[in-house]
Amino acid sequence: MKLVNYIKEVYIELTQKVSWPSRSELQSSAIVVMVASVIIATAIFVMDLGFKNLMDTIYSMFY
């Protein structure tokens, strides 16, 4: 009985109490996430390349 009541309450909450974003809001949020991901990936790539060049320079002094 508790399980059936729980499922009914969950259904009511999901259909009546939750405010779902519109399609345009979802699209704009997805675009923001994609742009931020590209910016962060580019920053990490540049830092990785810089550290690689720095370490190559340091190692070339010793070997």
N, C-alpha and C positions, 0 to 999 in steps of 0.2 A: 504494500500500500504506500509506503514511504517513497519507493522508487517511482511509482506512477505519479504521485503528487509532485515529486522533484522534476520529473520530465515536463509536466504541465507548466510548472512555474518557470522553468528555463525557456520553454516555448513562448510563453507570454512575455517574458523579459526581452527575448530576442526580437519579437515581432512588434511590440508596443512601446517598450521603455528605452530601447537603444536608438540613438540617432545615427543613422548610417550616412556616410558622406555621399555626395552626389558624384556622378561619373566625372564631371569636370574637375571636382576637387581631388578625386583619386588620380586623374591624369596629371594635374599640376604637381601633386605630391610626388608622383613617380618620377617626373622630370627633375624635380629638385634633388631627389635621391640619386638619380643617374649622374647629374652634373657634379654633385658633391663627391660621388665615388670616383669619377674621372679625375677631378682635381686632386683628391687624396692619393690616388694611384700614381699620378704624375709627380707629385711631391716626393713620394717614397722612391720612385724610380730615380729622380734627380739626386736625392740624398745617397742612394745606394751607389750610383755612378760616381759621385764625388768621393765617397769613402773608398771605393775601389781604386780610384786614381791616387788618392792619398796613400793608401797602403802599398800600392805598386811603387810609388816614389820612395817611401820609407824602406821597403824591402830592397829596392835597387841600390840603396846606399850601402847595404851590408853584404850584398852578394854580387 
